[in-house]
Amino acid sequence: MRKLAVLLVILLLTAIPAPLHAAAGAKPPPVVYQRAALRAGTAEGVATGAALSFAAPAGVTEYGGASWEYARWTSRDTRVGFDATELIGSWTADTPAGTWIQIELRGTSPRTKWYVLGRWAYGDADIRRTSVSGQADADGTVNVDTFAAAKGRPVDSYQLRVTLYRKPGQAGGPVVRTLGAMASAVPKRASVPVSPGGGAWGVELKVPRRSQGIHLGHYPEWDGGGQAWCSPTSTAMVLGYWRKGPSPADLAWVDPSDPSPEVDYTARYVYDLDYEGAGNWPFNTAYAGRYGLDGFVTRLRTLTELERFIKAGIPVITSQSFKEEELPGAGYGTDGHLFVVIGFTRTGDVIVNDPANSPTNDDARRVYPRAAFENVWLRSSSSAGIAYVIRPPAHRLPAHTPGLPANW
C-alpha cells in the first residue's frame, strides 16, 4: 500500500503542470500574441465588423503592370507590454479571383516606417504572393516573414495595416477574417532545460502521415519537393487531420501517380516568390484559412504549453534546427525544419509526424526524447519556439498559461 500511495502521489505531481518559470529556473521569455480588433481601427473604404470587406475604393494604384482599386484598414495602436525585438504577423482572408491583400506593420514607440510583411492571395493568377526583401533601415528589417528591430530600438507598441485590392470596377473584393501579430523578446540561450508535464502524456492525435522525400524533384517552379517542402507537407498533414483541403477537381493538375497530391498543391499555394520557397510561416497559416480554418503563428515557451494544445485535440507544427546527434532518432541534421507534434508518450517524450527522412508516408511517425526536442526547438539559435496553430474556429483553444501574457 505504501508503494502504491507513493506511486499515486508521483503520478498526481506529474499530471499537474508546475509554473513555467520554475521549470526553466528563471522568468520565461517575453512573448505575446495579439489579435487585432477588426471592429475598431481606421477604415478607408473598408466595411468593418467581424471581418474586413471592400466597401468602396479609396483610390487606384499600379502593381505588377496592372491597375488596382484599393481600400485600407489600420489597427489601433497596440501596446506590447515589454520591449519586443521581433514581430510576426499572420492572417486569414478570402481573396476571390481578381483580388489580393497587403499586410504591413509599423512601430509606434519608437515610430518607424511601414514595413510590408506580405503581399498575399490564395491563387497565383493575378499576383505572385511574395514577401519583400530590402526593407532594412535604422529601426529594423524584415527577414522574409519576421520584423526584427534594430539593436537598441525595441518596439513597445505597433500598428498593423491591411490594404485590400481588386480589379477596377469589380464587385466585392477580399475579405479579411483574422489579423494579428506575435511579439517577443527572446534572450540568447544556448540550451533550454526540460519542462514538467502538462497533462497530455499518453495522448496521441490521429494525424495523417506524409513524407516530403517522396516529392523530391516535383514541380521545380515551387522549389522542387524533398527537403524544401517540410512546411507545406506539415501544413497538409494538419489540414488532413481537420478533414480540410483541396478537392479532387482542384488536384487535377497534379501528376495522377502522386501518392499525396495535396502536398504538391499546398507547396504551390504557399510559395513565396521573393523568398523562393514554400517555408514562409504566415503564408502557410493563411493557406489554411482558405478552407475556413483559423491559423496563426506564435511562439510557445515550453513543451508544457504545447501539451495544452494536444490535450485540447489540436496538433501543433513546430520549427527547429539541429545537428544529427542533438536529436536522437532523427537520423539527420538540418538548418531549419518543420514537423507536426501529434502527442506524447506515457513517459513524456514527443510524438511527431516528421516528413523528413521518411521513405514512405507511413514512416513519418517518430518519437523524440523530450529534453532533446525541447532544447533544439526553444534555444535562440533555433526558432526559439515558433509554432503554427491551425484549427476550426469552433474548436476551442486551450486556456492560457496562468500568470503569463497570452501567446495564443
QUIKA-V209364 format. One record per backbone hydrogen bond with DSSP energy under -0.5 kcal/mol. NH is the residue of the N-H (numbers start at 1). CO is the residue of the C=O. E is the energy in kcal/mol with one decimal. If there is no record, write none. Layout:
BEGIN
NH,CO,E ; NH,CO,E
END
This chain:
BEGIN
5,1,-2.9 ; 6,2,-2.5 ; 7,3,-2.4 ; 8,4,-2.5 ; 9,5,-2.1 ; 10,6,-2.4 ; 11,7,-2.6 ; 12,8,-2.4 ; 13,9,-2.5 ; 14,10,-2.2 ; 15,11,-1.8 ; 16,12,-1.1 ; 17,15,-0.7 ; 22,19,-0.7 ; 23,19,-1.5 ; 24,20,-1.9 ; 25,21,-1.0 ; 26,21,-0.9 ; 30,185,-0.6 ; 32,183,-2.5 ; 33,406,-2.5 ; 34,181,-2.8 ; 36,179,-3.0 ; 38,36,-1.1 ; 40,37,-1.4 ; 42,74,-3.0 ; 43,41,-0.5 ; 44,72,-3.4 ; 47,53,-2.7 ; 48,46,-0.5 ; 52,176,-2.6 ; 53,47,-2.1 ; 54,174,-0.8 ; 55,45,-2.6 ; 55,53,-0.6 ; 56,45,-1.8 ; 58,70,-3.6 ; 59,70,-0.9 ; 61,68,-2.6 ; 63,66,-2.6 ; 66,63,-1.2 ; 68,61,-2.8 ; 69,166,-2.6 ; 70,59,-2.3 ; 71,164,-2.0 ; 72,44,-2.7 ; 73,162,-2.3 ; 74,42,-2.5 ; 75,160,-3.1 ; 78,158,-3.1 ; 79,77,-0.6 ; 80,156,-2.9 ; 81,156,-0.7 ; 84,82,-1.1 ; 84,155,-2.6 ; 85,184,-2.4 ; 86,184,-1.9 ; 87,147,-2.1 ; 88,182,-2.2 ; 90,180,-2.2 ; 92,178,-1.8 ; 94,175,-2.9 ; 95,93,-0.5 ; 99,96,-1.2 ; 100,165,-1.5 ; 101,120,-2.6 ; 102,163,-1.9 ; 103,118,-2.5 ; 104,161,-3.0 ; 105,115,-2.3 ; 106,159,-2.0 ; 108,157,-2.5 ; 109,110,-0.8 ; 109,157,-1.3 ; 112,107,-2.4 ; 115,105,-3.2 ; 117,103,-3.0 ; 117,115,-0.5 ; 118,103,-1.2 ; 119,130,-2.7 ; 120,101,-2.8 ; 120,118,-0.5 ; 129,127,-0.7 ; 130,119,-2.4 ; 137,140,-2.3 ; 141,148,-2.1 ; 143,141,-0.6 ; 143,146,-3.1 ; 144,142,-1.0 ; 145,143,-1.8 ; 146,143,-1.6 ; 147,87,-3.0 ; 148,141,-3.1 ; 148,146,-0.6 ; 149,85,-2.6 ; 149,147,-0.5 ; 150,139,-2.6 ; 153,150,-2.5 ; 155,84,-3.0 ; 156,109,-3.4 ; 156,154,-0.5 ; 157,109,-0.7 ; 158,78,-2.1 ; 159,106,-2.3 ; 161,104,-2.2 ; 162,73,-2.5 ; 163,102,-2.4 ; 164,71,-3.0 ; 165,100,-2.8 ; 166,69,-2.1 ; 167,98,-1.4 ; 170,167,-2.4 ; 175,94,-2.3 ; 176,52,-2.5 ; 177,92,-2.0 ; 177,175,-0.7 ; 178,92,-1.7 ; 180,90,-2.3 ; 181,34,-2.0 ; 182,88,-2.6 ; 183,32,-2.9 ; 183,181,-0.5 ; 184,86,-2.3 ; 185,30,-2.2 ; 189,187,-0.6 ; 202,344,-1.2 ; 202,345,-0.7 ; 203,200,-2.1 ; 205,342,-3.5 ; 207,205,-1.8 ; 212,355,-2.3 ; 213,355,-0.9 ; 215,212,-1.7 ; 216,213,-1.7 ; 217,224,-2.6 ; 218,215,-2.6 ; 222,219,-2.4 ; 223,220,-1.9 ; 224,219,-1.8 ; 226,212,-1.3 ; 228,225,-1.5 ; 229,226,-2.0 ; 230,227,-0.8 ; 233,229,-1.9 ; 234,230,-2.2 ; 235,231,-2.8 ; 236,232,-2.6 ; 237,233,-1.8 ; 238,234,-2.0 ; 239,235,-2.4 ; 240,236,-2.2 ; 241,237,-1.9 ; 242,238,-1.6 ; 243,240,-1.2 ; 244,239,-2.9 ; 251,247,-1.7 ; 252,249,-1.2 ; 253,250,-0.6 ; 254,251,-1.8 ; 258,255,-2.2 ; 261,258,-0.5 ; 263,260,-1.8 ; 264,260,-0.7 ; 265,261,-2.3 ; 266,262,-2.3 ; 267,263,-2.4 ; 268,264,-2.0 ; 269,265,-2.0 ; 270,266,-0.7 ; 270,267,-0.8 ; 271,267,-0.8 ; 272,277,-2.8 ; 273,129,-2.4 ; 273,271,-0.6 ; 276,272,-1.9 ; 277,272,-1.2 ; 278,228,-0.5 ; 284,280,-1.5 ; 284,281,-0.8 ; 285,281,-1.5 ; 286,282,-2.4 ; 287,283,-1.7 ; 288,284,-1.4 ; 289,285,-1.1 ; 290,286,-0.7 ; 290,287,-1.3 ; 291,288,-1.5 ; 292,289,-1.9 ; 293,288,-1.4 ; 294,391,-3.0 ; 296,389,-1.8 ; 298,387,-2.3 ; 300,385,-2.4 ; 306,302,-1.6 ; 307,303,-2.5 ; 308,304,-0.8 ; 308,305,-1.1 ; 309,305,-0.8 ; 309,306,-0.9 ; 310,306,-1.6 ; 311,307,-2.8 ; 312,308,-1.2 ; 313,310,-1.7 ; 314,309,-3.0 ; 315,313,-0.6 ; 316,341,-1.6 ; 317,388,-1.7 ; 318,339,-2.5 ; 319,386,-1.5 ; 320,337,-2.6 ; 321,376,-1.0 ; 322,334,-1.9 ; 326,323,-1.8 ; 327,323,-0.7 ; 327,324,-0.9 ; 330,327,-2.2 ; 334,322,-3.0 ; 337,320,-2.2 ; 339,318,-1.6 ; 340,353,-2.1 ; 341,316,-3.3 ; 341,339,-0.6 ; 342,340,-0.6 ; 342,351,-2.4 ; 343,351,-1.4 ; 344,203,-2.4 ; 345,349,-2.2 ; 348,345,-1.6 ; 350,368,-2.5 ; 351,343,-2.8 ; 352,350,-0.5 ; 352,366,-2.8 ; 353,340,-2.6 ; 354,352,-0.8 ; 354,364,-2.9 ; 355,353,-0.7 ; 358,355,-0.6 ; 359,357,-0.6 ; 363,360,-0.8 ; 364,361,-1.8 ; 365,362,-0.6 ; 366,352,-2.8 ; 368,350,-2.9 ; 373,369,-2.8 ; 374,370,-2.7 ; 375,371,-1.9 ; 376,372,-2.3 ; 377,373,-1.7 ; 378,374,-2.3 ; 379,375,-1.9 ; 380,189,-1.6 ; 381,189,-0.6 ; 382,379,-1.5 ; 384,379,-1.2 ; 385,377,-2.2 ; 387,298,-2.5 ; 388,317,-2.5 ; 389,296,-2.5 ; 389,387,-0.5 ; 390,315,-0.6 ; 390,388,-0.6 ; 391,294,-2.4 ; 393,292,-0.6 ; 395,392,-1.9 ; 396,394,-0.8 ; 404,401,-1.6
END
